Every structure is written in C-alpha cells, then in structure tokens.
C-alpha cells in the first residue's frame, strides 16, 4: 500500500532553519544590555543583604 495523497509533502528548502541560524548568529544587543556604573554597587548591596547584614 502506498501513502495517501495528503501524506506526500514537497521537500522544503530549509527556510525555517536558515532563519533560525541567522537569528542565532546575530548579536542580541536588546537582550544583553550593558550595565551602568550602578552594577557594582547593586552587587555589593545584594551580597550585604544575602549575608544578613542590615547596616
């Protein structure tokens, strides 16, 4: 028995994969925003709170 006519799909050109790889290779400046000078201060405050110190 052969397949039904609806089961015979034409070969794709790989457009979805090409698009995904193009997006994966481009830098994402919108997601990886550079931190300002307050980044170090925030880290110090976070570690202080994490240690349980309030002052």
MIKOLTOR-220053 format. One record per residue (C-alpha): residue in three letters; x, y, z. Coordinates in Angstrom, 3 decimals, decimal comma, padded with zeros to 6 digits. Example, Ala and Ser with C-alpha at 12.3 -4.5 7.8 and 13.67 -1.06 7.14 Angstrom:
<atoms>
   resn         c1         c2         c3
    ala    012,300   -004,500    007,800
    ser    013,670   -001,060    007,140
</atoms>
This chain:
<atoms>
   resn         c1         c2         c3
    unk    000,000    000,000    000,000
    unk    001,220    003,442   -000,780
    unk    000,745    006,599    001,220
    unk   -002,300    008,765    000,995
    unk   -002,036    011,810   -001,266
    unk   -002,096    014,147    001,760
    unk    000,976    012,395    003,200
    unk    003,213    013,296    000,241
    unk    004,791    016,592    001,212
    unk    007,062    018,556   -001,058
    unk    010,634    018,945    000,165
    unk    011,255    022,193    001,976
    unk    014,151    024,461    001,182
    unk    015,060    024,725    004,864
    unk    013,810    028,288    005,209
    unk    012,919    027,936    008,878
    unk    016,335    026,531    009,733
    unk    018,103    029,240    007,734
    unk    016,121    031,947    009,500
    unk    016,792    030,406    012,928
    unk    020,527    030,180    012,272
    unk    020,634    033,774    011,021
    unk    018,958    034,956    014,227
    unk    021,225    032,795    016,374
    unk    024,372    034,225    014,783
    unk    023,443    037,908    015,104
    unk    024,318    039,679    018,365
    unk    021,334    040,500    020,531
    unk    022,014    043,949    021,922
    unk    018,420    044,305    023,057
    unk    018,671    041,309    025,392
    unk    022,208    041,800    026,650
    unk    022,118    045,385    027,804
    unk    025,327    046,786    029,273
    unk    025,103    047,654    032,948
    unk    025,933    051,120    034,131
    unk    028,161    052,164    036,994
    unk    025,456    051,168    039,482
    unk    026,010    047,479    038,707
    unk    028,911    047,119    041,148
    unk    027,017    048,986    043,862
    unk    023,973    046,780    043,392
    unk    026,138    043,684    043,691
    unk    027,675    044,918    046,948
    unk    024,214    045,678    048,356
    unk    022,874    042,294    047,261
    unk    025,761    040,465    048,908
    unk    025,293    042,515    052,078
    unk    021,604    041,575    052,230
    unk    022,414    037,957    051,415
    unk    024,816    037,790    054,339
    unk    022,053    039,027    056,635
    unk    023,510    042,414    057,444
    unk    021,116    045,319    057,561
    unk    023,600    048,160    058,037
</atoms>
